[in-house]
């Protein structure tokens, strides 16, 4: 029985922060779209804090499970919240708001976890370690998802943020190229983050974009947030 409880606790300190991070990320897109004039997500029941409505079998369950078994970094994704950008009151500005809402929600959750981790010592002794691990993982996972989703490769959010912020002539060219990648983007991301390190390692010179680019960005954001909110 003690072994079973230990396994459940080990799984929960990763699964709970990941589910909350992915669910609130997607819900934030829906809330932002509604605020900007598009009710598509609301009509389809996707503005919800119910994780089941956002679960993608491959991205939310299979990929994270495989990465955990490989002892690799952890990431995943949910079913994208449907947004009709033509319905936004200001499509160009609205696209930035809607796209940035997901990573913004993750940063907000990371800040909340940083604030809470300083007070978990007031919990009963039996709950302190479990709560501290949950919050520590919540901080890392939310910053990871925020940074990861700002990569400008569709269907990640970074491309739409960039299109909305760039001058119109540059935005047009970027939007054209991103549209061509829409169906292949996630395969490109998986190839860069999972297959490239494996193949290059077998060839004798390991190239890992996660270690080279994403992890340093996570460390930078983490240092900044802890410096501001860590007390």
Secondary structure, DSSP 8 states (H G I E B T S, - for coil): -HHHHHHHHHHHHHHHHHHHHHHHHHHHHHHHHHHTT--HHHHTT-S-S-GGGT--IIIIIIHHHHHHHHT-------------GGGSTTHHHHHHHHHHHHHHHHHHHHHHHHHHHTTGGGS-HHHHHHHHHHHHHHHHHHHHHHHHHTSSSTTSTHHHHHHHHS-HHHHHHHHHHHHHHTTTHHHHHHIIIIIHHHHHHHTTS---HIIIIIHHHHHHHHHHHHHHH--
